[in-house]
Amino acid sequence: MPDELTGPFDHRRPRLFLAIVTALVAIVGTLGAAHGQPDAEPLDALAFALLLVSPVVLATLPRRHVLAATLSLAATGAYLLLGYPWGPVFVPTVAVLAGVMLAGPAAHGRVVAWSGVVVLAGITVAAATLRGGPPTVALLGGLAWTTVALLAAGGVRGRVARMTAVRAARREHELNAVTAERLRIARELHDVLAHSLSAINVQAGVGLHLLDRDPEQARAALAAIRATSSESLDEVRTVLGIVRAEGGEVPRSPAWDLGALPRLVGQVPGVVVGLTVEDAAHDAAPRLAGIVYRVVQESLTNVQRHAAGATRATVEVRVVGTGDASASAPRTRPPRTLVVTVSDDGAAPADRPADPPWAGGLDDRLVTEGYGLRGMRERVTDAGGTLTADPGPQGGFLVEARLPWEARGAVGPDDDATTDQKPAGQENP
């Protein structure tokens, strides 16, 4: 485990509390112990000052390991060598050494604290030899308690470090989850708005172009704009409603399934879209159906925006393979895969004609992986599939997504995701 740069005694409050306790123990205990030592020097102002050095150091200088240990040990040594009574004079010193271990860089604090124990033992032995002192058993007992105190301090430091690491990992996990949710919501809003605004833009251009020459066609374009915008608002409300949901369980019914594809392909103005959905594909899990819907939606949006001159598009959803797609299944047969392809007959970038007068500048003449393709790729990859988007073999553009099969009723890893789902019975504000 890497050394921690801060410890629990880097906070002022626990240091002050322990400093006050050790000061009281040292003064009151020494006053009591002095009555049984008539040969010792009487306690005076210097003795009390030396007793208070360690509590003051503990309260103010624990991060300065060497200085704190040196001042505390020097005060204790001076007190003993000057002949003042034996007693709990060691308590504040041991507290300082424990404080050194609990503050600042952990490795350096451990070295200084255990070195201080060795020095303290030497001071005690020297004082007992020069002036006489407690029995050897008492001195060994004091050394044992000092060792226990420092081991406990080390254990506390390690536990605090582990708890800090766990909290940091939890915060990072929560931050990553929030970031992922924001990305999913942004992807949802992009899919909804890009598709609907592209259709609205095209229909508005058609309406303006035909307003004087063909009022009925212009009226039909305006009706299409109204229908598209209404459905888009419903989808936006769905996403924002899930984000703003507070308390209780958010309903998890799917927003779209493969049955919604006919309505979707009918919303591409100026392009005849052929749709083929195999019967077996309707048994796909709602999670896969939602991904297929979004892939088709974004692909048709790109047809409107980028496939200049396109008059036809084809959408196919089929199931290939007969084996089990799970990782544990034997590979005796090809695994079942849900395949969705969207192609168009638009011109290649170099051959594209100029925009019609009603196109509104939607054709940027560049086929690059923007937010739409990137969002499709992320959706498919998250489900364990692959996506290709390249010029078609016979012109136009071809998008193909291949997804590992999941049957309806199977529990997938993302079945509880809210981004492809719509609360049941949600009302418009």
C-alpha positions in Angstrom: 0.0 0.0 0.0 1.5 3.4 -0.9 2.4 5.7 1.9 -0.3 8.1 3.0 0.7 11.7 3.2 -1.9 12.5 5.9 -3.2 10.8 8.9 -5.9 11.2 11.6 -3.7 13.5 13.7 -3.4 16.0 10.9 -6.7 17.2 12.2 -6.4 19.6 15.2 -9.3 18.3 17.3 -8.0 14.8 18.2 -4.5 16.2 18.9 -5.9 18.8 21.3 -8.0 16.3 23.1 -5.1 13.8 23.6 -2.7 16.7 24.6 -5.1 17.8 27.3 -5.6 14.3 28.6 -1.9 13.5 28.8 -1.1 16.8 30.5 -3.6 16.1 33.2 -2.4 12.6 33.6 1.2 13.7 33.8 0.7 16.5 36.3 -1.9 14.8 38.6 -0.1 11.5 38.5 3.3 13.0 39.2 1.9 15.0 42.1 0.5 11.8 43.6 3.7 9.8 42.9 5.9 12.5 44.5 4.5 11.7 48.0 6.2 8.3 48.0 9.6 9.5 46.9 11.1 11.7 49.7 14.6 11.6 48.2 13.5 13.1 44.8 13.8 16.7 44.0 10.6 18.6 45.0 8.4 19.6 42.1 8.8 23.2 41.0 8.0 25.4 38.1 10.8 23.9 36.0 9.5 20.4 36.6 5.9 21.3 35.6 7.3 23.1 32.5 9.2 20.0 31.5 6.1 17.9 32.0 4.0 20.2 29.7 6.5 20.3 26.9 5.3 17.0 25.4 1.5 17.9 25.5 2.3 21.3 23.8 4.4 19.5 21.2 1.6 17.0 20.6 -0.9 19.8 20.0 1.3 21.8 17.7 4.1 19.9 16.0 3.2 16.3 15.2 3.8 16.6 11.4 7.3 17.8 12.1 8.3 14.3 13.1 12.0 14.7 14.1 11.5 18.0 15.9 8.5 16.8 17.8 10.2 13.6 19.0 13.5 15.5 19.8 11.8 18.1 22.0 9.6 15.5 23.8 12.5 13.2 24.5 14.8 16.0 25.6 12.2 17.3 28.1 11.7 13.8 29.5 15.4 13.2 29.8 16.0 16.5 31.5 13.2 15.9 33.9 14.6 12.5 34.9 18.2 13.5 35.1 17.4 16.5 37.2 16.1 14.1 39.9 12.4 14.9 39.8 10.0 12.2 41.0 9.4 9.1 38.9 5.8 8.9 37.7 3.7 9.1 34.5 6.2 11.4 32.9 6.4 8.9 30.1 2.8 9.1 29.2 3.0 12.5 27.2 6.2 11.3 25.5 4.6 8.1 24.3 1.6 10.1 23.2 3.9 12.3 21.1 5.6 9.3 19.5 2.1 7.9 18.7 1.1 11.3 17.3 4.2 11.3 15.1 3.1 7.9 13.7 -0.5 9.2 13.2 0.4 12.5 11.4 2.1 13.3 8.2 3.8 10.7 5.8 3.2 7.3 7.3 6.6 5.7 6.5 8.7 8.5 7.9 6.5 8.7 11.0 6.9 5.0 11.7 10.7 5.3 11.5 10.9 8.3 13.8 8.4 6.9 16.3 10.2 3.5 16.7 13.6 5.3 16.9 12.1 7.4 19.6 11.1 4.3 21.6 14.7 3.1 21.5 16.0 6.6 22.6 13.4 6.7 25.4 14.4 3.3 26.6 18.0 4.5 26.7 17.1 7.6 28.7 15.2 5.6 31.2 18.0 3.1 31.7 20.5 5.9 32.1 18.4 7.8 34.6 17.7 4.6 36.6 21.4 3.8 36.7 22.5 7.3 37.7 19.9 8.1 40.4 18.2 4.8 41.1 14.6 4.1 40.1 11.7 1.7 39.9 12.3 -2.0 39.8 13.4 -3.6 36.6 10.1 -5.3 36.2 8.3 -1.9 36.3 10.7 -0.5 33.7 10.1 -3.6 31.4 6.3 -3.2 31.9 6.5 0.4 30.9 8.5 -0.5 27.7 5.9 -3.2 26.9 3.0 -0.7 27.2 4.9 1.8 25.1 5.3 -0.9 22.4 1.6 -1.8 22.6 0.7 1.9 22.3 2.7 2.3 19.1 1.4 -0.9 17.6 -2.1 0.3 18.3 -1.3 3.7 16.7 0.1 1.9 13.6 -3.1 -0.2 13.4 -5.2 2.8 13.6 -3.2 4.5 10.9 -3.5 1.5 8.6 -7.3 1.2 9.2 -7.8 4.9 8.5 -5.8 4.5 5.3 -7.9 1.5 4.2 -11.2 3.3 5.0 -9.9 6.4 3.1 -9.1 4.2 0.1 -12.5 2.6 0.2 -14.3 5.9 0.4 -12.1 7.3 -2.5 -12.9 4.2 -4.6 -16.6 4.5 -3.8 -16.6 8.2 -4.8 -14.8 7.4 -8.0 -17.3 4.7 -8.8 -20.2 7.0 -8.1 -18.6 9.7 -10.3 -18.0 7.2 -13.1 -21.7 6.1 -12.8 -22.9 9.7 -12.9 -20.7 10.4 -15.9 -21.9 7.3 -17.7 -25.5 8.2 -17.0 -24.9 11.7 -18.3 -23.4 10.3 -21.5 -26.3 7.9 -22.0 -28.8 10.8 -21.5 -26.8 13.0 -23.9 -26.8 10.1 -26.4 -30.6 9.7 -26.0 -31.2 13.4 -26.5 -28.9 13.5 -29.5 -30.7 10.6 -31.2 -34.1 12.1 -30.5 -33.3 15.7 -31.5 -31.1 14.9 -34.5 -33.6 12.6 -36.1 -36.6 14.9 -35.4 -34.9 18.2 -36.3 -33.5 16.8 -39.5 -37.0 15.6 -40.5 -38.5 18.9 -39.5 -35.9 20.9 -41.4 -36.5 18.9 -44.5 -40.3 19.1 -44.2 -40.1 22.9 -43.5 -37.9 23.3 -46.6 -40.5 21.4 -48.7 -43.3 23.4 -47.3 -41.7 26.7 -48.0 -40.7 25.6 -51.5 -44.3 24.4 -52.3 -46.2 27.0 -50.4 -47.3 29.0 -53.4 -47.3 26.3 -56.1 -48.9 23.4 -54.2 -50.7 24.4 -51.0 -51.9 20.9 -50.3 -48.4 19.5 -50.3 -47.2 22.3 -48.2 -50.1 21.6 -45.7 -49.0 17.9 -45.6 -45.4 19.0 -44.9 -46.6 21.2 -42.0 -48.7 18.3 -40.7 -45.7 16.1 -40.8 -43.7 18.7 -38.9 -46.4 18.8 -36.2 -46.5 15.0 -35.8 -42.7 14.7 -35.7 -42.3 17.5 -33.2 -45.0 16.1 -31.0 -43.4 12.6 -30.9 -40.0 14.2 -30.3 -41.3 16.2 -27.4 -42.8 13.0 -25.9 -39.4 11.3 -26.2 -37.6 14.2 -24.6 -40.1 14.3 -21.8 -39.5 10.6 -21.3 -35.7 11.1 -20.9 -36.1 14.1 -18.7 -38.9 12.5 -16.6 -36.6 9.6 -15.7 -33.8 12.0 -14.8 -36.1 14.1 -12.5 -37.8 11.1 -10.9 -37.6 11.3 -7.1 -38.5 8.6 -4.7 -40.3 5.4 -5.5 -39.5 3.0 -8.2 -39.2 4.3 -11.8 -41.3 2.2 -14.2 -39.2 0.1 -16.5 -41.4 -0.6 -19.5 -39.6 -0.3 -22.9 -40.1 2.8 -24.9 -39.7 1.2 -28.3 -39.7 -2.2 -29.8 -39.4 -3.6 -33.3 -43.1 -3.0 -33.8 -42.3 0.7 -33.8 -40.0 0.5 -36.8 -42.8 0.9 -39.5 -43.8 4.2 -38.1 -40.2 5.3 -37.9 -39.3 4.4 -41.5 -42.4 6.3 -42.6 -41.0 9.6 -41.2 -38.1 10.0 -43.7 -39.3 12.7 -46.2 -38.3 12.3 -49.8 -36.9 8.8 -49.3 -38.7 5.5 -49.8 -37.6 3.2 -47.1 -38.1 -0.6 -47.4 -38.4 -2.5 -44.1 -37.8 -6.2 -43.6 -38.0 -7.7 -40.1 -37.8 -11.4 -39.6 -40.4 -13.0 -37.4 -37.7 -14.5 -35.2 -36.3 -11.0 -34.5 -39.5 -10.0 -32.7 -38.5 -12.4 -29.9 -35.4 -10.3 -29.1 -35.1 -8.9 -25.5 -36.3 -5.4 -25.0 -32.8 -4.2 -24.5 -31.7 -5.4 -27.9 -34.9 -4.1 -29.5 -34.2 -0.6 -28.1 -30.7 -0.7 -29.5 -32.0 -1.8 -32.9 -34.5 1.0 -32.9 -31.9 3.6 -32.1 -29.5 2.3 -34.7 -32.2 2.5 -37.4 -33.3 5.9 -36.2 -29.7 7.4 -36.3 -29.0 5.7 -39.6 -32.1 7.1 -41.3 -31.2 10.5 -39.8 -27.8 10.3 -41.5 -29.6 9.4 -44.7 -31.5 12.6 -44.5 -28.5 14.7 -43.6 -25.7 13.3 -45.6 -27.0 11.0 -48.4 -27.6 13.7 -51.0 -29.6 12.4 -53.9 -30.8 9.4 -52.0 -34.3 8.2 -53.0 -34.4 4.7 -51.5 -33.2 3.2 -48.3 -33.4 -0.4 -47.0 -33.7 -1.5 -43.4 -33.3 -5.2 -42.6 -33.5 -6.9 -39.2 -32.7 -10.6 -39.1 -31.4 -13.4 -36.9 -28.5 -15.4 -38.1 -26.9 -18.5 -36.6 -28.6 -21.2 -34.5 -26.2 -21.7 -31.6 -26.1 -20.3 -28.1 -24.5 -16.8 -27.8 -23.4 -17.3 -24.2 -19.7 -17.5 -23.5 -20.1 -21.0 -21.8 -21.9 -22.6 -24.7 -20.0 -25.0 -26.9 -19.1 -23.6 -30.3 -20.4 -26.5 -32.4 -22.8 -24.1 -34.2 -22.5 -20.4 -35.0 -24.0 -18.4 -32.2 -27.3 -16.6 -32.8 -26.8 -13.0 -33.7 -29.2 -10.2 -34.3 -28.2 -8.3 -37.4 -29.5 -4.9 -38.5 -28.5 -3.2 -41.7 -29.4 0.1 -43.1 -28.3 1.1 -46.6 -29.2 3.9 -49.1 -28.6 4.7 -52.7 -27.2 8.2 -52.2 -24.3 9.5 -54.3 -20.7 9.1 -53.2 -19.2 12.3 -51.7 -17.3 13.2 -54.9 -20.4 12.7 -57.1 -23.1 14.3 -55.0 -25.2 16.9 -56.7 -25.8 20.3 -55.3 -28.4 20.6 -52.5 -32.0 21.1 -53.7 -33.4 24.5 -52.8 -35.4 23.1 -49.9 -32.6 21.2 -48.3 -31.6 23.9 -45.9 -27.9 23.1 -46.1 -28.2 19.8 -44.4 -25.7 18.0 -46.7 -22.3 18.7 -45.2 -20.7 16.5 -48.0 -18.5 14.8 -45.5 -18.9 11.3 -44.0 -17.2 11.5 -40.6 -17.8 9.7 -37.3 -19.6 12.4 -35.4 -21.8 12.1 -32.3 -24.4 10.0 -34.1 -22.1 7.2 -35.4 -20.1 7.3 -32.2 -23.3 6.9 -30.1 -24.5 4.0 -32.3 -21.1 2.3 -31.8 -21.2 2.8 -28.1 -24.6 1.3 -27.8 -23.7 -1.7 -29.8 -20.4 -2.2 -28.1 -21.9 -2.0 -24.7 -24.2 -4.9 -25.7 -21.2 -6.9 -26.8 -21.7 -6.4 -30.5 -19.9 -4.7 -33.4 -20.9 -1.9 -35.8 -19.5 -1.1 -39.2 -20.4 2.1 -41.2 -18.8 2.4 -44.6 -19.6 3.2 -48.2 -21.8 0.5 -49.7 -20.4 -1.9 -52.4 -22.8 -0.5 -55.0 -22.8 3.1 -53.8 -24.5 4.9 -51.0 -23.7 4.1 -47.4 -24.1 0.9 -45.4 -24.5 0.6 -41.6 -24.5 -2.9 -40.1 -24.8 -3.8 -36.4 -24.3 -7.3 -35.1 -25.6 -8.0 -31.6 -25.3 -11.2 -29.5 -28.8 -12.7 -29.3 -30.8 -12.4 -26.2 -34.4 -13.7 -26.1 -37.3 -11.9 -24.6 -37.5 -12.7 -20.9 -33.7 -13.2 -20.5 -32.0 -10.9 -18.0 -29.1 -9.0 -19.5 -26.5 -6.9 -17.8 -28.2 -3.7 -18.7 -31.9 -4.6 -18.6 -32.4 -2.0 -15.8 -30.9 0.8 -17.8 -33.3 3.7 -18.1 -32.0 5.3 -21.3 -34.0 3.1 -23.7 -37.1 3.0 -21.5 -40.2 5.1 -21.0 -42.2 5.3 -17.8 -45.6 3.8 -18.2 -48.5 6.2 -18.3 -46.3 9.3 -18.2 -48.3 12.4 -18.8 -47.3 15.5 -20.7 -46.7 18.5 -18.5 
